[in-house]
Amino acid sequence: MLISNRNERNHEKVIGQLIEKADKCILCTGWIDLPGIKKIEPYISKSKASKNEIVIYSNSNIKHTPSNVIDYLKKNKCINHWIVDDSYRRLHSKIYYFESGSKFDAIIGSANLTHNGLTKNEELSIHVTGNIGSTKHIEIIEYLSSLNVVLQRNA
């Protein structure tokens, strides 16, 4: 299923609803801003995911992850924020991954975790679903796991 910001079923709504029902969330984005975090925060507060089960990956470049976002995320005990060392390679992927029971959902596309990326920009993503352990699931998890090589925790 395709997701765009042209209607009510925009990235904010779809990603937010998936955050609410997920046991585990990984939000992988090249750009992030405080208004974008505040857009998804109400969904995070309703989420079934426990502490450290909501993970955000973003770039270390201050242009991509402003210092006010880093500071804000440090204070949120529900979110485990990891910063990609973009001196090696810049993170450009936008993958929003969710697990709930034996199922997974992934939103893969162009939308960053910014206010405009979630609601206003012309963005397009595909919603992938399936069973944990399926070929699709394994490919996505292998990619997300490969990011550990270039990550550092925002402690």
Secondary structure, DSSP 8 states (H G I E B T S, - for coil): -EEESSSSS-HHHHHHHHHHH-SEEEEE-S-B-HHHHHHHHHHHHH-S--TTSEEEEEESSTTTS-HHHHHHHHH-TTEEEEEE-TTT------EEEEEETTEEEEEEES--BSHHHHHTS--EEEEEEEETTSHHHHHHHHHHHHGGGGEEE--
